[in-house]
Amino acid sequence: MKRAIMIIVFSFCAGFTLLSAQTQIQYGSNKEIGKYEQVNDIKMYYEVYGEGHPLLLIHGNSGSISSWSNQIPSLSKKYKVFIADSRAQGRSYDSDKEITYSLMASDYNALLNKLNLDSIYIMGWSDGGIIALDLAMNYPSKVKKMVLAGTNFNTDSTALYPEVLMTFQNLKTIPFEKLPDLLKRAYTALSPQPDRAPIVFKKLMNLMIKYPDYSTTEISKINVPALILAGDHDLIREEHTLKLYQSIPHSQLLILPGTSHLVLFEKPEIVNQTVDTFFSTPYQDLDRFYFLK
């Protein structure tokens, strides 16, 4: 249980100061290129790096642009990388609406419209992968290929281990002022609305407890190529990751050994190379029995 709590807390805070401090560019706090766009009922903060085919990176719950500090330098060499802070996270604003994955997908769709982007590559990690799923289901013209890392499409015991579900429930009951300092900073240090931190924390915990609730029937309608990526010691059940892979018609699967839900940070070189290969190589469904014919 204690290990699960620490992984989840680090997942929330990943890249906030620990990783961005290791790079000269302060991803997520780059005053030279950081911009805001009005999307739906909030202002959304984003940064852009590199040139090439557009690639959108979507961070996990309670994260920010800096969560991608291990990916941006590598991927921006070949792609024009767009990274935003999701609603109520990082430097983006919150509103009085309930936070749902569908609402955040709508935010990203609105941002892509403002930036005149269609048929892009998308990589989402954790909650970001769920948002990417929603984009592929509800805004299919926006997505050319996608990578889903550490992603679940349900939030029950078939998808998450009991310890994880219990941790989410326990975290929701903790008063904000009693949270670990690192976690509290994730909600206040970058936020343009730091006074809303206790509200945002409860809303984001509630998000993970109630959602997502997509069906395999909905997911099977996704018609874009997908790479499903996970650690072999992920917070997501292996059988759930396998079901996600099996439900998307044009998909590939990679489970990296010796990694957890923090696979992006644990083996960034392998992740970055694999992602680049997937995006840069024309997708082709493999006939499982081609070599027997």
C-alpha positions as CSV (number, residue, x, y, z in Angstrom):
1,M,0.0,0.0,0.0
2,K,2.8,2.4,1.0
3,R,4.6,1.8,-2.4
4,A,1.3,2.4,-4.3
5,I,0.8,5.7,-2.5
6,M,4.4,6.8,-3.3
7,I,4.1,5.9,-7.0
8,I,0.8,7.7,-7.3
9,V,2.1,10.8,-5.5
10,F,5.2,10.9,-7.7
11,S,3.0,10.4,-10.8
12,F,1.1,13.5,-9.8
13,C,4.2,15.5,-9.2
14,A,6.5,14.0,-11.9
15,G,8.5,16.6,-13.7
16,F,7.2,19.4,-11.5
17,T,10.6,20.4,-10.2
18,L,12.6,17.1,-10.1
19,L,12.8,16.6,-13.8
20,S,12.6,20.1,-15.2
21,A,15.6,21.1,-13.0
22,Q,17.7,18.7,-14.9
23,T,17.3,20.6,-18.2
24,Q,18.3,24.1,-19.3
25,I,14.9,24.8,-20.7
26,Q,12.3,25.0,-18.1
27,Y,9.5,23.1,-19.8
28,G,6.2,24.4,-18.6
29,S,7.7,27.6,-17.4
30,N,9.3,28.9,-20.6
31,K,8.4,32.6,-20.6
32,E,9.8,33.1,-24.1
33,I,7.3,30.8,-25.9
34,G,4.6,30.0,-23.4
35,K,1.1,31.2,-24.5
36,Y,-2.6,31.1,-23.5
37,E,-5.6,30.4,-25.7
38,Q,-9.2,30.7,-24.6
39,V,-10.8,27.3,-24.9
40,N,-14.4,26.6,-23.8
41,D,-14.7,28.3,-20.4
42,I,-11.0,28.5,-19.4
43,K,-7.7,29.8,-20.6
44,M,-5.3,27.0,-21.5
45,Y,-1.5,27.3,-21.3
46,Y,0.7,25.7,-24.0
47,E,4.2,25.6,-25.4
48,V,5.6,24.5,-28.8
49,Y,9.0,23.0,-29.7
50,G,10.7,21.8,-32.8
51,E,9.5,21.4,-36.4
52,G,7.9,18.6,-38.4
53,H,4.6,16.8,-38.3
54,P,2.6,18.1,-35.3
55,L,2.7,15.9,-32.2
56,L,0.5,16.6,-29.2
57,L,1.7,15.3,-25.7
58,I,-0.9,15.1,-23.0
59,H,0.2,14.7,-19.4
60,G,-1.3,12.7,-16.5
61,N,-3.5,13.6,-13.5
62,S,-2.2,16.6,-11.5
63,G,0.8,16.9,-13.9
64,S,1.9,19.6,-16.2
65,I,4.0,20.2,-19.4
66,S,7.1,19.5,-17.3
67,S,6.0,15.9,-17.0
68,W,7.4,15.5,-20.6
69,S,10.9,16.8,-19.8
70,N,12.4,13.4,-20.8
71,Q,10.5,13.3,-24.2
72,I,10.5,16.9,-25.5
73,P,14.2,17.2,-26.3
74,S,14.2,14.0,-28.2
75,L,10.9,14.2,-30.0
76,S,11.2,17.9,-30.9
77,K,14.2,17.0,-33.2
78,K,11.8,15.4,-35.7
79,Y,8.3,16.7,-34.8
80,K,6.6,20.0,-34.0
81,V,5.7,19.2,-30.4
82,F,2.7,20.8,-28.8
83,I,2.3,20.5,-25.1
84,A,-0.5,22.0,-22.9
85,D,-1.4,22.0,-19.3
86,S,-4.8,20.3,-19.0
87,R,-7.7,22.1,-17.3
88,A,-7.0,23.2,-13.7
89,Q,-3.5,21.8,-13.9
90,G,-0.1,23.4,-14.4
91,R,-0.6,27.0,-15.6
92,S,-4.1,26.4,-17.1
93,Y,-7.2,27.8,-15.4
94,D,-10.1,26.0,-13.7
95,S,-13.8,26.8,-13.8
96,D,-16.8,25.7,-11.7
97,K,-17.5,22.7,-14.0
98,E,-16.9,19.1,-13.0
99,I,-13.7,17.9,-14.5
100,T,-14.3,14.9,-16.8
101,Y,-12.2,13.3,-19.5
102,S,-14.7,14.2,-22.2
103,L,-14.6,17.9,-21.1
104,M,-10.8,17.9,-21.2
105,A,-10.9,16.2,-24.6
106,S,-13.2,19.0,-25.7
107,D,-10.6,21.6,-24.4
108,Y,-7.9,20.0,-26.4
109,N,-10.1,19.8,-29.5
110,A,-10.8,23.5,-29.1
111,L,-7.1,24.3,-28.7
112,L,-6.3,22.3,-31.9
113,N,-9.0,24.3,-33.7
114,K,-7.5,27.6,-32.5
115,L,-4.1,26.4,-33.8
116,N,-5.5,25.1,-37.1
117,L,-4.3,21.5,-36.4
118,D,-5.8,18.4,-37.9
119,S,-4.6,14.8,-38.4
120,I,-1.9,15.0,-35.8
121,Y,0.1,12.5,-33.8
122,I,-0.9,12.2,-30.1
123,M,0.8,10.7,-27.1
124,G,-0.9,10.5,-23.8
125,W,0.3,9.2,-20.5
126,S,-2.0,8.0,-17.8
127,D,-5.0,10.4,-17.7
128,G,-3.5,11.9,-20.8
129,G,-4.0,8.6,-22.6
130,I,-7.6,8.6,-21.5
131,I,-8.0,12.1,-23.0
132,A,-6.4,10.8,-26.2
133,L,-8.8,7.9,-26.3
134,D,-11.7,10.3,-26.1
135,L,-10.3,12.5,-28.8
136,A,-9.9,9.5,-31.1
137,M,-13.5,8.5,-30.4
138,N,-15.2,11.9,-30.6
139,Y,-12.9,13.9,-32.8
140,P,-11.4,11.3,-35.2
141,S,-10.3,13.9,-37.8
142,K,-7.9,15.3,-35.3
143,V,-5.9,12.1,-34.7
144,K,-3.6,10.4,-37.3
145,K,-1.8,8.0,-34.9
146,M,-1.7,7.8,-31.1
147,V,0.4,6.3,-28.3
148,L,-1.4,5.4,-25.1
149,A,1.0,4.9,-22.1
150,G,-0.3,3.6,-18.8
151,T,-3.9,4.0,-19.9
152,N,-7.1,2.6,-18.5
153,F,-10.6,2.9,-20.0
154,N,-12.5,1.8,-16.9
155,T,-11.9,2.7,-13.3
156,D,-13.0,-0.5,-11.5
157,S,-11.2,-3.6,-10.1
158,T,-11.0,-5.1,-13.6
159,A,-8.7,-2.2,-14.6
160,L,-6.9,-1.1,-11.4
161,Y,-5.4,-3.1,-8.5
162,P,-7.4,-2.9,-5.2
163,E,-4.5,-1.0,-3.6
164,V,-4.7,1.7,-6.2
165,L,-8.5,2.1,-5.9
166,M,-8.1,2.2,-2.1
167,T,-5.4,4.9,-2.4
168,F,-7.6,7.1,-4.6
169,Q,-10.4,6.8,-2.0
170,N,-8.0,7.5,0.9
171,L,-6.5,10.5,-0.8
172,K,-9.9,12.1,-1.4
173,T,-10.6,12.1,2.3
174,I,-7.3,13.8,3.3
175,P,-7.7,17.6,3.9
176,F,-5.6,19.5,1.4
177,E,-3.4,21.1,4.1
178,K,-2.4,17.6,5.3
179,L,-1.1,16.4,2.0
180,P,2.6,15.8,1.5
181,D,4.4,19.1,0.7
182,L,5.5,17.9,-2.8
183,L,1.9,17.1,-3.7
184,K,0.5,20.4,-2.4
185,R,3.1,22.3,-4.5
186,A,1.9,20.5,-7.6
187,Y,-1.4,22.3,-7.2
188,T,-0.1,25.7,-6.2
189,A,3.3,26.6,-7.5
190,L,2.3,27.0,-11.2
191,S,-1.4,27.6,-10.9
192,P,-2.8,31.0,-11.8
193,Q,-5.5,30.3,-9.3
194,P,-3.6,28.9,-6.2
195,D,-6.5,29.7,-3.9
196,R,-8.5,27.0,-5.7
197,A,-6.0,24.3,-5.0
198,P,-8.1,22.4,-2.4
199,I,-11.1,22.5,-4.8
200,V,-9.0,21.3,-7.8
201,F,-7.4,18.5,-5.7
202,K,-10.9,17.1,-4.8
203,K,-12.1,17.5,-8.4
204,L,-9.1,15.6,-9.8
205,M,-9.4,12.8,-7.2
206,N,-13.1,12.5,-8.0
207,L,-12.2,12.3,-11.7
208,M,-10.2,9.2,-11.1
209,I,-12.8,7.6,-8.9
210,K,-15.7,8.1,-11.2
211,Y,-14.2,7.9,-14.6
212,P,-13.4,6.7,-17.2
213,D,-16.3,4.4,-18.1
214,Y,-15.8,3.6,-21.8
215,S,-17.0,0.3,-23.3
216,T,-15.0,-2.0,-25.5
217,T,-17.8,-1.4,-28.1
218,E,-17.0,2.3,-28.1
219,I,-13.2,1.7,-28.2
220,S,-13.5,-0.8,-31.1
221,K,-14.8,2.0,-33.3
222,I,-11.5,3.8,-33.1
223,N,-10.0,3.6,-36.6
224,V,-6.6,5.2,-36.1
225,P,-3.4,3.2,-35.5
226,A,-2.5,3.0,-31.8
227,L,0.5,1.9,-29.8
228,I,-0.4,0.6,-26.4
229,L,2.5,1.1,-23.9
230,A,2.8,0.0,-20.3
231,G,5.2,-1.2,-17.6
232,D,5.1,-4.8,-16.5
233,H,4.6,-3.5,-12.9
234,D,2.1,-0.8,-13.9
235,L,-0.8,0.5,-11.7
236,I,-3.0,-0.7,-14.6
237,R,-3.8,-4.4,-14.6
238,E,-1.9,-6.2,-17.4
239,E,-5.1,-7.9,-18.5
240,H,-6.8,-4.5,-18.8
241,T,-3.9,-3.2,-20.9
242,L,-4.2,-6.3,-23.1
243,K,-8.0,-5.7,-23.5
244,L,-7.3,-2.2,-24.6
245,Y,-4.9,-3.5,-27.2
246,Q,-7.3,-6.1,-28.4
247,S,-10.2,-3.7,-28.6
248,I,-8.6,-1.2,-30.9
249,P,-8.6,-2.7,-34.4
250,H,-5.3,-1.3,-35.6
251,S,-3.0,-1.5,-32.6
252,Q,0.4,-2.6,-31.4
253,L,1.4,-3.5,-27.8
254,L,4.6,-3.0,-25.9
255,I,5.0,-3.9,-22.2
256,L,8.4,-2.9,-21.0
257,P,10.1,-5.2,-18.4
258,G,11.3,-3.8,-15.1
259,T,9.1,-0.7,-15.3
260,S,6.1,0.7,-13.5
261,H,3.5,3.4,-14.2
262,L,6.5,5.7,-14.4
263,V,7.8,4.0,-17.6
264,L,8.4,7.4,-19.3
265,F,10.9,8.4,-16.6
266,E,12.4,4.9,-16.0
267,K,13.3,4.0,-19.6
268,P,13.0,7.3,-21.6
269,E,15.4,6.3,-24.3
270,I,13.5,3.1,-25.2
271,V,10.2,4.9,-25.0
272,N,11.3,7.8,-27.2
273,Q,12.9,5.5,-29.8
274,T,9.8,3.2,-29.9
275,V,7.4,6.2,-30.2
276,D,9.5,7.8,-33.0
277,T,9.5,4.5,-34.9
278,F,5.8,4.1,-34.5
279,F,5.0,7.6,-35.7
280,S,7.6,7.7,-38.5
281,T,6.9,4.2,-40.0
282,P,3.8,3.7,-42.2
283,Y,1.4,1.5,-40.2
284,Q,0.5,-1.9,-41.4
285,D,-1.6,-4.5,-39.8
286,L,0.3,-7.7,-39.4
287,D,-1.2,-11.0,-40.5
288,R,-0.5,-13.2,-37.5
289,F,-0.1,-16.3,-39.7
290,Y,1.7,-14.8,-42.7
291,F,4.8,-16.9,-42.3
292,L,2.7,-20.1,-42.5
293,K,1.2,-19.3,-45.9
